[in-house]
């Protein structure tokens, strides 16, 4: 099940909820009972990888994202 973030635009409180995709935009009850309204926040997903598990370069095509030719940065 996906994890979604919801924000209260009045005070900036952010909630994280695991919900089915079919309920992603369904209303969210205020957990504090204050009657606040929460809207779904656009979130980003990032993953780190590489031989050591740390963040490395992701190579695609003939050049490296760092701007050097493939193999030029020593990360491949």
C-alpha positions in Angstrom: 0.0 0.0 0.0 1.4 3.5 -0.9 2.4 6.0 1.7 0.8 9.5 1.1 1.5 12.8 2.8 -1.3 15.3 3.6 -0.8 18.9 4.8 -3.1 21.2 6.7 -2.8 24.5 4.8 -3.9 26.5 7.9 -1.0 25.5 10.2 1.3 23.3 8.1 0.8 20.1 10.0 1.9 17.1 7.8 0.4 13.6 8.2 1.6 10.4 6.6 -1.0 7.7 5.8 -0.8 4.3 4.2 -3.9 4.0 2.0 -5.0 2.2 -1.1 -4.5 4.2 -4.3 -8.3 4.3 -4.7 -8.5 6.4 -1.5 -5.5 8.7 -2.1 -7.7 11.8 -2.5 -10.4 10.8 0.0 -11.0 13.2 2.9 -8.6 12.8 5.9 -10.0 13.0 9.4 -8.2 15.4 11.7 -6.4 13.1 14.2 -6.4 15.9 16.9 -10.2 16.4 16.4 -9.7 20.1 15.7 -11.7 20.1 12.5 -8.7 20.9 10.3 -8.8 20.1 6.6 -5.9 18.2 5.0 -5.0 18.0 1.3 -2.7 15.5 -0.4 0.8 16.9 -0.8 2.9 16.1 -3.8 5.8 13.9 -2.6 9.0 12.8 -4.2 10.6 9.4 -4.0 14.4 8.9 -4.0 16.5 5.8 -3.7 20.2 5.5 -3.1 22.2 2.7 -4.6 25.6 1.7 -5.8 28.1 -0.9 -4.8 28.6 0.4 -1.3 24.9 1.2 -0.8 25.6 4.9 -0.8 24.6 7.5 -3.3 26.3 7.1 -6.6 25.9 8.3 -10.1 23.2 6.8 -12.3 24.4 6.4 -15.8 22.2 6.3 -18.9 23.2 6.6 -22.5 26.7 7.8 -23.5 27.4 10.4 -20.8 27.4 10.7 -17.1 25.0 13.1 -15.3 28.0 14.9 -13.9 28.7 16.2 -17.5 31.7 14.1 -18.3 31.8 11.3 -21.0 30.9 7.8 -19.8 33.8 6.7 -17.6 35.2 10.2 -17.2 34.2 10.6 -13.6 35.4 7.3 -12.3 32.0 6.3 -11.0 31.4 3.5 -13.5 
